């Protein structure tokens, strides 16, 4: 093998390694970016426009309901989390510890939790305590169980699943 061929092979080998390294770098970057947007890695902090949670679907689960949520933060009961309640029984102002002192209304009953994205109704959100209510609601609350923003909540008619 002459020196020109050796140079060509070394050059081709270096280009191959450079391309392989670049591809590997892209794969690593995409993996990191993908992982950062996964629900398990979402921050618990509220975005500038506030913590928001919505009910995506409701399905029968034995005597209770299986609720699927969509949220712009990861709930944690010791921090920002969800309050679920029956809409005909209480208003959003009533489902936090700040009901009486801040909103001047009698405090109602809700179930606090951080199950995400799937939650099974229980406690004050159980189907067994709803009475005639068919509207299931959710809102974000802080570590002290105060509703973060009474203008940001979501309700859905769950009557077809009851």
BELQUINOR-V345977 format. One record per run of one state. SS is the DSSP state (A for helix, B for strand, O for the rest). FROM is the first residue (numbers start at 0). TO is the last residue. Records with the same first field share a line. If there is no record, write none. Layout:
SS: FROM-TO ; FROM-TO
//
This chain:
O: 0-1 ; 36-37 ; 41-51 ; 61-62 ; 71-79 ; 86-90 ; 94-97 ; 103-109 ; 113-116 ; 120-121 ; 125-125 ; 129-133 ; 141-145 ; 147-151 ; 157-157 ; 161-161
A: 2-35 ; 38-40 ; 91-93 ; 98-102 ; 122-124 ; 126-128 ; 158-160
B: 52-60 ; 63-70 ; 80-85 ; 110-112 ; 117-119 ; 134-140 ; 146-146 ; 152-156
//
